[in-house]
């Protein structure tokens, strides 16, 4: 069967379609496919018995009904995750048999009342379940559907004897995806995990996730306060340095729209003490907006961005409308601005809105 391939940018259903259904549920993923997502993004964490499950974090009090389950009350504990103490319930303290009895909840329920109305209806699912869902949807819709697997807290799980790269390789084989192919994209905030996935011969794009601030935790473990900052990776030299290591980067959307002018495609410039413009490339400063996208492409890297959401709570200030946090603002304005920078993929909580924004940019380009 000849599969239809997606246009660019890829519209990636962030944890499925959590704008409409609780994230990481079968219903959220199936809805994402129906709404036209080119790919879906699962967050991957491990159970005590080495099963990869789909949760936003390994701490699950906000995304499941675990706090209401008296049989699991004794498992509430405090752990250090990526150098910070966190209290709650953790996937690594449960077997899959135990987790499979829980029900999913919408993490952003205060904002997403429509999605949270489906709380406690759907069970947690495993990574292997999503492989099967993708295969089925691709066959039914006769198009290529990708998985963008995000590996959460790799160093943390390594220390527990649950290496995510090893467990993932086994899941690929079990699902019939072999060593991976063009359907597979892998991403992590820890570049060392991406290195290990490549060393295992797993095929598929490897994408380095870049936060707005801070440093990758695996580098903090290795280098302490001297750890390379995320900012250092989005200079021209930093992007060139990544080119032989990964296939792309994925940046917080603040790096594309966080500064006036840069996101609109103007020269990405800062100012010095006298107020004179400073070229970020020449000054080896972090790039922003279309200048960042162009530099990534010049280095041979793809560039994605996350997360595009329509509610005022998540929109940049200039695109908010009114004061209600849950109300939709000028989401189309922000989404099309981001698509217009030339990014290769956008992570969205409402896949249909991502498709609409992409279509609007294409239509404007064709008419212009």
N, C-alpha and C positions, 0 to 999 in steps of 0.2 A: 504494500500500500504506500502511495506517495503522500507524505505528510506535508501539510502547509506550514511554512515557517513564518515566524512573527516579524513584524516591522520593528524598527528601533525608534525610540528606546523600548526595551522590554518593560512591560507592565507586570510587576511582581506582586502577587498577593501576599502581603506581609502577615505571616501566620494564618493564611487563608483569606477570609473576608471578615475580620473582627469588627468592622463597622456595623455588621448585620447579625453575626452569630458569635458566640464565645470562641475566642481564638484557639487554634490548634485542635479543633474538633473536626470530626468527619464532615459535619454539616457545613462548617466554615470553609473547608477545602473544596467540597463539591460545589458550593455556591460560587467560590472564586473561579472555578473552571467555567461555570455557566455564565458568569459575568464577563468572560473574555480574558482573564489573566493568562499571560504567556508563560508564567512560572509561579510557583508558590514557595514560600520560605518557611521551613520548619526550624524551630530552635531545638537543638539536640542536647539532651542530658541523659545521665545513666542511672539505672537502679542498682540496688545492692548486689543483685545477681547478674549484672552486666547486660541488661536489656536497654536499648536506646529508646527513650520516650520523648514525646514532644510537649515541652513546657517552656514558658518564657524564661524561667529561671529554675535552678534546682530547689529553691525555696518555694513552696507551693501553697502557702496559706491564702494568697490572694487570687489564685487561679483554680482552686478546687474547693470542695466542701469538707476538707480534712478537719478543720477546726470544729465541725459539728459532729465528728465521729468519735464517740467516747472510747471505742476500742483502740484508737490511735493517740489518745491524749498523752500517754507516757513517752511518745516519740518526739514530743516538742522539746527542742533543745537550742543551744546557742553554738554556732560554728563560726569559724573565721573563713570567709570567702573572699579571695583576692585581697587579702590584707585587712578586711573590715569585719568586725563582729556582726552577726546577723542571727536573730532569734526566730524560730518557726519550725516548720516541718520540711525535711529535705529528701529529695528523691533517693539519694544514696543510702537512706536508712530504711527503705522499703523494698520488698521484692515486687516483681511485676504482678504477681498474683494479688498482692495487697493493693497496689496502685490501681489495678483494673477494676476494683470495686468502687472507686471514687467517681465523682461527677465534676464536670468542668464548670467554671464560672468566668464571666467576663471580667478581666482585670481592671478595665476602665469603666466600671459600671456606673459611677456617678455621672459620667459624661455620656455614656452609651446606654441609655435606658432601653432602647429597642433591643440591642444585643443582650443586655443583662436579663431581659424578660425570658430568655431561653436558659437561664442558669439552672443547673442541676438536671438538665435533660439528657446530656450527652456524656459518655464515658471518655476518659483519657485514651489516647491512641498511641501506638508505637510507630517508630520510623518505618518498620516493615509494612505496616498498614498503609502508610502514605505512598510507598512505592506502588502498591497494588492499586490505590485510588488513581494515581497518575497514569498507570498503564491502561486502566479501564477508560478514563476520560479521553486519553489520546486516541484510543481505538474508536470510541463513539463519535468524537468530534473530528476525526481525521486530520489532526494537526499535532505538531510537536509541542509538548508541554514539558517544561523543565522543572527541576528541583534545585532550589538554592539553599543548601543545608548550612545553617549557622551552628557552629560548635561553641557551646557556652562553657566558660571556666575550665579550659583544658588543663591548666596547671593544677587546679584544685582536684580534678578527677585523677590526674596522674598520681598525685600524692596518696590517693586512696586505693591505688592499684586498679584503676578503671580507665585505662588509656583510650580516649575517644577515637583516635585514629585506628587502633587495632580493632575495636568493636565495630567501627563503621565499615572497615574492609570486610569483616565477616557478614555484616548485614547486606552489603552489596551483593555478595555471592549468593546469600540465601534468597534474595529477592529476584535473582536472575538478571541483575544488571552487571554481572561480571566484575570487571575492574573499572567500570564507569565509561561514559561516552559523552556525546554532545548534549545529552539531556541533563548532565550533572554540572552544577556550579557549587563550589565549596567556599565558605567564608569564615573568618575568625578575626577577633581583635588581637590574637596572639600569633605573630608570624612564625614562631617555632612549630606550632601545630600544623600550619600550612606546609612547612618544609617536610614534616614527617609524612603527611598525606602524599606529597609528591614522591618521597623516597620509597613509599610502599607501591609505587607504580599505579596509583589510582588516577584514572584519566578523567578529565574535566577541568574547567577553569578554576583557578585558585585566586580568591579575591581577599585582599587585606582590608579589614574594616578599620576606619580611622575616626576616632572620636573628635569632638570639638576641642577637648582639653586633655591633659594628662599624658601618660605613657603606657604602652602595652605591659600587662602584668608579668608576662614571662621575662621581659627585659628588666623590669623592676627587680624580680627575683635574682636575676643574674648580675645586674649592675648597680642596684640600689639607686641613689640619688643621681647617678651619672647616666641613667637609662635614657635612651633616645626618646624624645617627645614625639607625640603624634604630629605636632607642628613641623618637626624636622623632616617628616616624610612627604609633606606637600609643598616643599620648595622644588624648584626645577632640578636641583642636584639630587634631592631626596627621591623624586619620582624616577629619575634616571637610574638611581641605585637600586630601585625595586624591580626594574625591568627584567633582570635575569633571575628574579626570585619568585615573582608572582605574575599572574595574568592581568590583574587589575586591582583597583582600589574602590572602596565604597565609603563615601564621606557623609557625615552629618550634614543635613541640608543647610545648616547655618553657615557652612563654608561656601555655599553657593549664593546665598541671599543675605548674608549677615552684614554686609557693608554697602552703603549707598553707592550706586554707580557700577560697582564690580559685577553685580548680578545682572545688570542690564547690558553687559557686554562692553562696557567702557574699559579704558586702561585700568587694570587693577593696581591702584596706587594708594600709598599711604602718604603722610606728610611728615616732614621733619620739624624740629623745634621752631623754625621760622615760618612754618606753614607752607613751605614749598613742597610740591609733589615729589614722592620718591617711588621710582619704579621697583615693584616688588621683586621682579626677576633679577635685576641688577643688584639689589640689596640683599638677595638670598633670604627674603622673607616668605612666610607662608602665602601661597597663592590663593585667590578667591575667585568665585564666579566663573565666567567663561574662560578667563586666563588659566584657572586651574584645570578646567576641562581640556583646553587646548594643549597645555603642557603634558597632561597625562597621555593624550593621544600622540603627541610628538615623541613620547618615551615608549610608545608601543603598548600602552596599557589601556584597558577599558576603564570606564569610570561610572559607578552607580551612585545613587544618593537615597537617603532615608530620613525620616518617614513622612510622606505626604498625607496629611489629614485635613479634612474640611472644616472641623470645628474651630471656633474662635480660640479656644484654649491652646491650640497647637499651631495656628497660623502666625506668621510674622506680623508685627504690629501694624504695618501699613495695609494689611489685607483683612483685618478684623472689622466686623460690622456689628455695632451695638455692644452691649455689655454682657449678654448671656454667654457663659463659657461653652455651653453645649450647642449653641446655635451655629449654623453654617455661616461663615463669612464669605469673602470673595475668594473661594477656594480655586475657582477656575483661573483667576488672575495669577495667584501664586504658582499653581501647577504649571500653567503655560510658560511662565517666566523661567521656571526650572527646566522644563523640557527644551525651551529655546536656547539654553546654554550648550546643548549638544551632548548631554549625558547619554550613556548607553543603556541605562536601566533605572527605573524609579520604583521604590517600594511604597506601596499604598495599602491603606486599610479598607478602602472601598474600590475594588478593581474596576468597576464600571466608570467611576469618575476619572481614574487614570487613563482609561481608553478614550474617554471623551476629551480629556485635555490633549492627549497625543493627536487625536483626529483634528482638534481645533488648530493646533500648530501646523499640521500638514496642510489643512485647508487654507490657512492664512498664507503659507508659503506658496501654494499653488496659485492663489489669486494675486499675489504680489509680483 
